[in-house]
Amino acid sequence: MSSSCSSHQVLFFLKVLDEGSVPYVSWKNNHELKGALSGETDLDVFIPLEYRRAAISFALQQGWIRLVNPVAEFPWIIHLYKLDQDLNARHIHIYFKVVTGESWLKEFILPFDTLLISERERSEDGNIWILNKRAQAYLFTIRHMLKGGSLSSRILYRREFDSYQDEWFQCQQEIKSLIDMGPVNLSNYVKECGLGINKFQMPSLIDSLKLRITLSPFLRLSWYLLPIYRVSSLITRYMNKYLYRKKKIFPGGGLVIAISGIDGIGKSTMLKEVNICFGKFITIDCLAIGKPQNRFIETIRKLVSYSKNSRNIEKNNRLQKVATPGYSISSVILALLRLKMARKAVKRASEGKLIIVDRWPTDTIGMMDGPRINIESCNSYFINIAAHIEHWIYQSMPRADLCIFLHAPVQILVDRNRDRIKNEKETDEEITSRFEQNQNFEPIARKTIYFENDGPLVQKRKELLLLIWREISARSF
């Protein structure tokens, strides 16, 4: 990974905030500042609430997108992501209020907005705004004690004890110098807080509870419901970890992105690369719509489909001159299955997921993934009815948000197909025929991009992933 490229993404955004007169400050975890700027971890930034709209607008203009944690969404906190030129995701937390407390609940909104901006200074790393060490130590002491105020929170705190210890030791502050630093006087609570210049221990449970009682007016959750919230959060997180396995989602609904193209063009490879890259931080579902049925249904469909002779006709000419009843039934079944799968994709996208689909239908008769019965050549009442049903199904097909149609010279496709391991693999003649018939392929999509996939995988992978990111960020903007 190129650290300069990664840090550039974050630093450039912070520079835009500065130039736009949007005050910000990195208010915690500054012991990991180098890692946050190089993309190894996320950056925690506070921006006063009155600058929220401007900050989000600047972020979207710079190609950042907003995502939501489906198991831990807190008020006044947003997640911003951006893919850099090395295909690594940069991550910034923006706090518009000082939301803190137990790791899983963040149940307090503290009145420290003015303090954070007034006590900031320029860092040596990146020249960005960070809290000075005394103010950071003051905030850390309060966070330290709030996290020690319940048995469950103390258990969670110990899981990251080493990192919190490093954060505290970086401050190098005597606890007595912090007592009257900010709006909350700590003189009655820090006797057994467990902190010193070279000391870091769990705080006294009693002193932590006393501080929690003092700060109770700033609770965003009812104090008597906190035990229920703790149990609920535990169940939700474990269900997600072991069952749902969701990552971040889009707050206003996700997208359906299809990758299409004829056999041998590299759809499966690119779908896999998209899933690997974006699946690290976005909830992704992968679907197939070309032949969406399972193996059993496909076997049944073939049995009712058409004779060997009509199959040969289809291979040689996708636009059927003469359709048999069996072929017509098979075509209608396939259209219904595609409609079902397309609607499934759109429904899952509405849940905030990124849906990646192998192929997407067209409503052009005779092209791949489109209607297969030529209405004008129907020679029976039954087949005519089937043709109209099939036509209606494709007219009812929902639109993908984006379809990327992969393209390459025909000889490259023939050579790739020869190397593929696949049952009932297409012949060179079939690949050539499909190439010629699908030159003007128009999927049922809001936007179609034709992508030349005729170069080295490393190069084309990068081009495609950055293209998709630009489309996602443009939609967000």
C-alpha positions as CSV (number, residue, x, y, z in Angstrom):
1,M,0.0,0.0,0.0
2,S,1.2,3.5,-0.8
3,S,0.9,5.4,2.4
4,S,1.3,8.7,0.7
5,C,-1.6,8.0,-1.6
6,S,-3.7,6.9,1.4
7,S,-2.9,9.8,3.6
8,H,-3.5,12.2,0.7
9,Q,-7.2,11.2,0.6
10,V,-7.7,12.1,4.3
11,L,-5.4,15.1,4.4
12,F,-7.0,16.6,1.3
13,F,-10.4,16.3,2.8
14,L,-9.3,18.0,6.0
15,K,-7.6,20.7,4.0
16,V,-10.9,21.3,2.2
17,L,-12.6,21.7,5.6
18,D,-10.0,24.3,6.6
19,E,-10.3,26.2,3.4
20,G,-14.1,26.1,3.7
21,S,-13.9,27.5,7.3
22,V,-15.3,24.3,8.8
23,P,-13.6,23.9,12.2
24,Y,-12.6,20.3,13.1
25,V,-10.4,18.5,15.6
26,S,-9.1,14.9,15.9
27,W,-10.3,14.5,19.5
28,K,-9.4,10.9,20.5
29,N,-7.1,8.0,19.5
30,N,-4.4,10.5,18.5
31,H,-1.8,7.9,19.6
32,E,-2.8,6.2,16.3
33,L,-2.7,9.4,14.2
34,K,0.0,8.2,11.8
35,G,-2.0,5.0,11.2
36,A,-5.2,6.9,10.7
37,L,-3.6,9.2,8.1
38,S,-2.0,6.2,6.2
39,G,-5.3,4.2,6.2
40,E,-4.4,1.6,8.7
41,T,-7.2,2.6,11.1
42,D,-10.0,5.2,11.1
43,L,-9.8,8.8,12.1
44,D,-12.1,10.3,14.8
45,V,-13.0,13.9,14.0
46,F,-15.3,16.3,15.8
47,I,-17.1,19.1,13.9
48,P,-19.6,21.5,15.6
49,L,-23.2,20.7,14.7
50,E,-23.8,24.0,12.9
51,Y,-21.2,23.0,10.3
52,R,-22.8,19.5,9.6
53,R,-24.3,20.4,6.3
54,A,-21.2,22.0,5.0
55,A,-18.9,19.2,6.1
56,I,-21.1,16.5,4.5
57,S,-21.4,18.5,1.3
58,F,-17.6,18.9,1.1
59,A,-17.1,15.1,1.7
60,L,-19.5,14.1,-1.0
61,Q,-17.9,16.5,-3.5
62,Q,-14.6,14.8,-2.8
63,G,-15.9,11.3,-3.5
64,W,-16.5,10.2,0.0
65,I,-19.7,8.2,0.7
66,R,-21.7,7.8,3.9
67,L,-22.4,4.4,5.3
68,V,-24.2,3.2,8.4
69,N,-23.3,0.5,11.0
70,P,-26.4,-1.7,11.0
71,V,-25.8,-2.9,14.6
72,A,-24.5,0.3,16.2
73,E,-25.9,3.5,14.8
74,F,-25.5,6.4,17.1
75,P,-26.9,9.9,16.8
76,W,-24.6,12.7,15.6
77,I,-22.0,10.3,14.4
78,I,-21.5,9.4,10.7
79,H,-19.1,7.1,8.8
80,L,-17.4,8.3,5.7
81,Y,-15.5,6.0,3.3
82,K,-13.4,6.6,0.2
83,L,-11.5,4.2,-2.0
84,D,-8.1,5.4,-2.8
85,Q,-6.0,4.8,-6.0
86,D,-4.5,1.7,-4.4
87,L,-8.0,0.3,-3.9
88,N,-7.8,0.6,-0.1
89,A,-10.8,2.1,1.8
90,R,-10.2,5.2,3.9
91,H,-12.5,5.6,6.9
92,I,-13.4,8.8,8.9
93,H,-15.8,9.0,11.9
94,I,-17.3,12.5,12.2
95,Y,-18.8,13.4,15.5
96,F,-21.2,16.4,15.5
97,K,-21.7,16.0,19.3
98,V,-19.4,14.6,21.9
99,V,-21.1,11.2,22.0
100,T,-19.3,8.8,24.4
101,G,-19.7,6.3,27.3
102,E,-19.8,2.6,27.2
103,S,-18.3,1.1,24.0
104,W,-21.5,-0.5,22.8
105,L,-24.0,2.2,24.0
106,K,-22.3,5.6,23.8
107,E,-25.1,6.7,26.1
108,F,-23.9,10.2,27.0
109,I,-23.9,13.4,24.9
110,L,-21.5,15.7,26.8
111,P,-21.4,19.5,26.6
112,F,-17.8,19.8,25.5
113,D,-18.3,21.2,21.9
114,T,-16.7,24.6,22.7
115,L,-13.9,23.0,24.7
116,L,-12.8,20.7,21.8
117,I,-12.5,23.5,19.3
118,S,-10.9,26.0,21.7
119,E,-8.2,23.5,22.9
120,R,-7.0,22.3,19.5
121,E,-3.5,22.7,18.0
122,R,-1.7,21.6,14.9
123,S,-0.1,18.1,14.9
124,E,3.4,17.2,13.8
125,D,1.9,14.5,11.7
126,G,0.1,16.0,8.7
127,N,-0.3,19.4,10.3
128,I,-3.9,18.6,11.1
129,W,-6.0,20.0,14.1
130,I,-5.8,17.7,17.2
131,L,-6.6,18.3,20.8
132,N,-3.7,19.5,22.9
133,K,-2.4,16.9,25.4
134,R,-4.0,18.5,28.5
135,A,-7.5,18.7,26.9
136,Q,-7.1,15.2,25.5
137,A,-6.1,13.8,28.9
138,Y,-9.2,15.6,30.5
139,L,-11.5,14.0,28.0
140,F,-9.8,10.7,28.3
141,T,-10.2,10.7,32.1
142,I,-14.0,11.2,31.7
143,R,-14.3,8.5,29.0
144,H,-12.1,6.2,31.2
145,M,-14.4,6.5,34.1
146,L,-17.6,6.2,32.2
147,K,-16.4,3.0,30.6
148,G,-15.7,1.7,34.1
149,G,-19.2,2.3,35.4
150,S,-20.8,-1.1,34.8
151,L,-19.6,-4.7,34.9
152,S,-20.3,-5.3,31.2
153,S,-18.6,-2.2,30.1
154,R,-15.5,-3.0,32.2
155,I,-15.3,-6.4,30.4
156,L,-15.4,-4.6,27.0
157,Y,-12.9,-2.0,28.2
158,R,-10.3,-4.7,29.1
159,R,-10.5,-6.1,25.6
160,E,-8.8,-3.0,24.2
161,F,-6.9,-2.1,27.4
162,D,-3.5,-1.9,25.7
163,S,-4.7,0.7,23.1
164,Y,-6.4,2.8,25.7
165,Q,-3.2,2.7,27.8
166,D,-1.1,3.9,24.9
167,E,-3.6,6.8,24.4
168,W,-3.3,7.8,28.0
169,F,0.5,7.6,28.2
170,Q,0.9,9.8,25.2
171,C,-0.8,12.6,27.1
172,Q,1.8,12.6,29.9
173,Q,-0.4,14.6,32.3
174,E,-0.7,14.6,36.1
175,I,-4.3,13.8,37.0
176,K,-4.4,16.8,39.5
177,S,-3.8,19.2,36.7
178,L,-7.0,18.1,34.9
179,I,-9.5,18.6,37.8
180,D,-10.9,22.0,36.7
181,M,-9.9,21.8,33.0
182,G,-13.5,21.8,31.6
183,P,-17.2,22.1,32.3
184,V,-17.1,19.1,34.7
185,N,-15.0,19.5,37.8
186,L,-13.4,16.1,38.5
187,S,-12.1,16.8,42.0
188,N,-14.7,14.5,43.6
189,Y,-14.2,11.6,41.3
190,V,-10.5,11.0,40.5
191,K,-9.2,9.8,43.8
192,E,-9.4,6.2,42.6
193,C,-9.5,6.8,38.8
194,G,-6.4,4.6,38.2
195,L,-4.6,7.2,36.1
196,G,-1.2,8.8,36.5
197,I,1.8,9.8,34.4
198,N,3.1,6.2,34.5
199,K,-0.1,4.6,35.9
200,F,-3.0,3.0,34.0
201,Q,-5.5,0.8,35.8
202,M,-9.2,0.2,35.8
203,P,-11.0,3.0,37.7
204,S,-12.9,2.4,41.0
205,L,-16.4,1.2,40.3
206,I,-17.7,3.4,43.1
207,D,-16.0,6.6,41.8
208,S,-17.1,5.7,38.2
209,L,-20.7,5.4,39.4
210,K,-20.5,8.7,41.2
211,L,-19.4,10.4,38.0
212,R,-22.1,8.7,36.0
213,I,-24.7,10.0,38.4
214,T,-23.3,13.6,38.1
215,L,-23.4,13.4,34.3
216,S,-26.9,11.7,34.2
217,P,-28.5,14.9,32.9
218,F,-26.5,14.3,29.7
219,L,-27.8,10.7,29.2
220,R,-29.4,10.2,25.8
221,L,-31.0,7.0,27.0
222,S,-33.1,6.5,30.1
223,W,-30.9,5.3,33.0
224,Y,-33.4,2.6,34.1
225,L,-33.4,1.1,30.6
226,L,-29.6,0.8,30.3
227,P,-29.5,-2.8,31.4
228,I,-32.0,-3.7,28.7
229,Y,-30.0,-1.8,26.1
230,R,-26.9,-3.6,27.1
231,V,-28.5,-7.0,26.7
232,S,-30.1,-6.0,23.4
233,S,-26.9,-4.7,22.1
234,L,-25.1,-7.9,23.0
235,I,-27.7,-10.1,21.3
236,T,-27.8,-7.9,18.2
237,R,-24.0,-7.9,17.8
238,Y,-23.6,-11.7,18.3
239,M,-26.5,-12.4,15.9
240,N,-24.8,-10.2,13.4
241,K,-21.3,-11.7,14.0
242,Y,-22.4,-15.4,13.7
243,L,-25.6,-15.2,11.6
244,Y,-26.2,-12.1,9.5
245,R,-22.6,-11.0,9.1
246,K,-23.6,-7.5,7.9
247,K,-21.0,-4.8,7.4
248,K,-21.8,-1.2,6.7
249,I,-24.9,-0.4,4.7
250,F,-26.2,2.6,2.7
251,P,-28.4,4.9,4.8
252,G,-30.9,5.7,2.0
253,G,-31.0,2.4,0.3
254,G,-28.4,0.5,-1.6
255,L,-27.7,-0.2,-5.3
256,V,-28.1,-3.0,-7.8
257,I,-25.0,-3.2,-10.0
258,A,-24.9,-5.9,-12.7
259,I,-21.9,-7.0,-14.7
260,S,-22.9,-8.5,-18.0
261,G,-21.3,-9.7,-21.2
262,I,-21.1,-12.8,-23.3
263,D,-19.4,-16.0,-22.1
264,G,-15.6,-15.8,-21.7
265,I,-15.6,-12.0,-21.2
266,G,-14.5,-12.3,-17.5
267,K,-17.8,-11.6,-15.6
268,S,-17.1,-14.2,-12.9
269,T,-13.6,-12.9,-12.3
270,M,-14.7,-9.3,-12.1
271,L,-17.7,-10.1,-9.8
272,K,-15.3,-11.9,-7.5
273,E,-12.9,-8.9,-7.5
274,V,-15.8,-6.5,-6.7
275,N,-16.9,-8.7,-3.8
276,I,-13.4,-8.9,-2.4
277,C,-12.8,-5.2,-2.6
278,F,-16.1,-3.7,-1.4
279,G,-17.0,-6.6,0.8
280,K,-14.4,-5.6,3.3
281,F,-16.6,-2.7,4.5
282,I,-20.0,-2.8,2.7
283,T,-22.7,-5.5,3.0
284,I,-22.8,-7.3,-0.3
285,D,-25.1,-9.9,-1.8
286,C,-24.1,-11.7,-4.9
287,L,-26.9,-13.0,-7.2
288,A,-27.0,-14.6,-10.7
289,I,-29.8,-13.7,-13.1
290,G,-28.8,-15.3,-16.4
291,K,-30.0,-18.7,-15.4
292,P,-31.2,-18.0,-11.8
293,Q,-32.7,-21.5,-11.1
294,N,-31.0,-24.2,-9.1
295,R,-29.7,-27.4,-10.7
296,F,-33.0,-29.3,-10.1
297,I,-35.2,-26.7,-11.6
298,E,-32.9,-26.3,-14.6
299,T,-33.1,-30.1,-15.2
300,I,-36.9,-30.0,-15.2
301,R,-36.9,-26.9,-17.5
302,K,-34.7,-28.7,-20.0
303,L,-37.0,-31.7,-19.9
304,V,-40.0,-29.6,-21.0
305,S,-37.9,-27.3,-23.1
306,Y,-37.5,-28.4,-26.7
307,S,-36.2,-31.2,-28.9
308,K,-32.6,-31.7,-29.8
309,N,-33.4,-30.2,-33.2
310,S,-34.9,-27.0,-31.8
311,R,-31.9,-26.7,-29.4
312,N,-29.6,-26.7,-32.4
313,I,-31.8,-24.1,-34.0
314,E,-31.4,-21.9,-30.9
315,K,-27.7,-22.3,-30.8
316,N,-27.4,-21.2,-34.4
317,N,-30.0,-18.4,-34.2
318,R,-31.1,-16.9,-30.9
319,L,-34.0,-15.2,-32.6
320,Q,-36.3,-18.3,-33.1
321,K,-38.0,-18.6,-36.4
322,V,-40.1,-21.6,-35.2
323,A,-40.7,-22.1,-31.5
324,T,-42.0,-25.4,-30.2
325,P,-44.5,-25.5,-27.3
326,G,-41.9,-27.0,-25.0
327,Y,-39.4,-24.3,-25.9
328,S,-42.1,-21.6,-25.3
329,I,-42.9,-23.0,-21.9
330,S,-39.2,-23.1,-21.0
331,S,-38.8,-19.5,-22.1
332,V,-41.7,-18.3,-20.0
333,I,-40.4,-20.2,-16.9
334,L,-37.0,-18.7,-17.4
335,A,-38.4,-15.2,-17.8
336,L,-40.4,-15.7,-14.5
337,L,-37.4,-16.9,-12.7
338,R,-35.4,-13.8,-13.9
339,L,-38.2,-11.5,-12.8
340,K,-38.3,-13.1,-9.4
341,M,-34.5,-12.8,-9.1
342,A,-34.5,-9.2,-10.3
343,R,-37.2,-8.2,-7.8
344,K,-35.2,-10.0,-5.1
345,A,-32.1,-7.9,-6.0
346,V,-34.1,-4.7,-5.8
347,K,-35.7,-5.6,-2.5
348,R,-32.4,-6.5,-0.9
349,A,-30.9,-3.2,-2.2
350,S,-33.7,-1.3,-0.5
351,E,-32.3,-2.7,2.8
352,G,-29.1,-0.7,2.2
353,K,-27.0,-3.5,0.7
354,L,-24.8,-3.4,-2.4
355,I,-26.2,-6.1,-4.7
356,I,-23.8,-7.4,-7.3
357,V,-25.5,-9.4,-10.1
358,D,-24.1,-11.7,-12.7
359,R,-25.9,-10.4,-15.8
360,W,-29.1,-8.5,-16.2
361,P,-32.1,-8.9,-18.6
362,T,-32.7,-7.0,-21.7
363,D,-36.2,-6.6,-23.4
364,T,-34.7,-6.9,-26.9
365,I,-35.9,-10.2,-28.5
366,G,-33.1,-12.6,-29.5
367,M,-30.3,-11.1,-27.4
368,M,-28.8,-13.0,-24.5
369,D,-30.8,-12.6,-21.2
370,G,-33.8,-11.3,-23.2
371,P,-37.1,-12.6,-24.6
372,R,-36.6,-15.8,-26.7
373,I,-39.9,-16.2,-28.5
374,N,-40.4,-14.1,-31.7
375,I,-44.0,-12.8,-31.5
376,E,-44.0,-12.1,-35.3
377,S,-43.1,-15.7,-36.2
378,C,-45.6,-17.4,-33.9
379,N,-47.4,-20.2,-35.8
380,S,-49.9,-21.3,-33.1
381,Y,-52.3,-19.8,-30.7
382,F,-50.6,-21.4,-27.7
383,I,-47.1,-20.1,-28.7
384,N,-48.6,-16.7,-29.4
385,I,-50.0,-16.5,-25.9
386,A,-46.7,-17.7,-24.4
387,A,-44.9,-15.0,-26.5
388,H,-47.1,-12.2,-25.1
389,I,-46.7,-13.5,-21.5
390,E,-42.9,-13.5,-22.0
391,H,-43.0,-10.0,-23.4
392,W,-45.1,-8.8,-20.5
393,I,-42.7,-10.3,-18.0
394,Y,-39.7,-8.5,-19.5
395,Q,-41.6,-5.3,-19.6
396,S,-42.3,-5.7,-15.9
397,M,-38.6,-6.3,-15.1
398,P,-37.2,-3.7,-12.6
399,R,-34.2,-1.7,-13.6
400,A,-30.7,-2.2,-12.2
401,D,-29.1,1.0,-11.0
402,L,-26.0,0.3,-13.1
403,C,-25.1,-2.4,-15.6
404,I,-21.5,-2.7,-16.8
405,F,-21.3,-4.5,-20.1
406,L,-17.9,-6.1,-20.5
407,H,-16.5,-6.0,-24.0
408,A,-13.4,-7.4,-25.8
409,P,-12.3,-8.3,-29.3
410,V,-13.9,-11.6,-30.4
411,Q,-10.7,-13.5,-30.7
412,I,-9.8,-12.8,-27.1
413,L,-13.2,-14.2,-26.1
414,V,-12.7,-17.3,-28.2
415,D,-9.3,-17.9,-26.6
416,R,-10.5,-17.3,-23.1
417,N,-13.5,-19.7,-23.6
418,R,-11.2,-22.5,-24.8
419,D,-9.4,-22.3,-21.4
420,R,-12.6,-22.3,-19.3
421,I,-13.6,-25.4,-17.4
422,K,-17.4,-25.6,-17.8
423,N,-20.1,-28.2,-18.6
424,E,-21.7,-27.7,-22.0
425,K,-19.1,-25.1,-22.9
426,E,-19.9,-23.0,-26.0
427,T,-18.0,-23.7,-29.2
428,D,-15.9,-21.1,-31.0
429,E,-18.7,-20.6,-33.5
430,E,-21.3,-20.0,-30.7
431,I,-19.0,-17.5,-29.0
432,T,-18.5,-15.7,-32.3
433,S,-22.3,-15.7,-33.1
434,R,-23.2,-14.4,-29.6
435,F,-20.5,-11.7,-30.0
436,E,-22.1,-10.5,-33.3
437,Q,-25.7,-10.7,-32.0
438,N,-25.0,-8.7,-28.8
439,Q,-23.0,-5.8,-30.1
440,N,-25.9,-3.4,-29.3
441,F,-26.9,-5.0,-26.0
442,E,-29.2,-2.7,-24.0
443,P,-30.0,-4.0,-20.5
444,I,-33.0,-2.9,-18.5
445,A,-30.9,-0.5,-16.3
446,R,-30.9,3.2,-15.3
447,K,-27.4,3.5,-16.6
448,T,-25.2,1.3,-18.8
449,I,-21.5,1.6,-19.1
450,Y,-19.6,-0.4,-21.8
451,F,-16.2,-1.4,-20.4
452,E,-13.4,-2.7,-22.5
453,N,-12.0,-5.8,-20.7
454,D,-9.2,-6.7,-23.0
455,G,-6.1,-6.0,-20.9
456,P,-4.2,-7.5,-18.0
457,L,-6.4,-8.4,-15.0
458,V,-4.4,-6.2,-12.6
459,Q,-5.0,-3.1,-14.8
460,K,-8.6,-3.9,-15.7
461,R,-9.5,-4.8,-12.2
462,K,-8.3,-1.5,-10.9
463,E,-10.1,0.5,-13.7
464,L,-13.4,-1.3,-13.1
465,L,-13.3,-1.0,-9.3
466,L,-12.5,2.7,-9.4
467,L,-15.2,3.2,-12.0
468,I,-17.8,1.5,-9.8
469,W,-16.7,3.6,-6.8
470,R,-17.1,6.8,-8.9
471,E,-20.6,5.7,-9.8
472,I,-21.5,4.9,-6.1
473,S,-20.1,8.2,-4.9
474,A,-21.8,10.2,-7.7
475,R,-25.1,8.6,-6.6
476,S,-24.4,9.6,-3.0
477,F,-23.7,13.2,-4.1
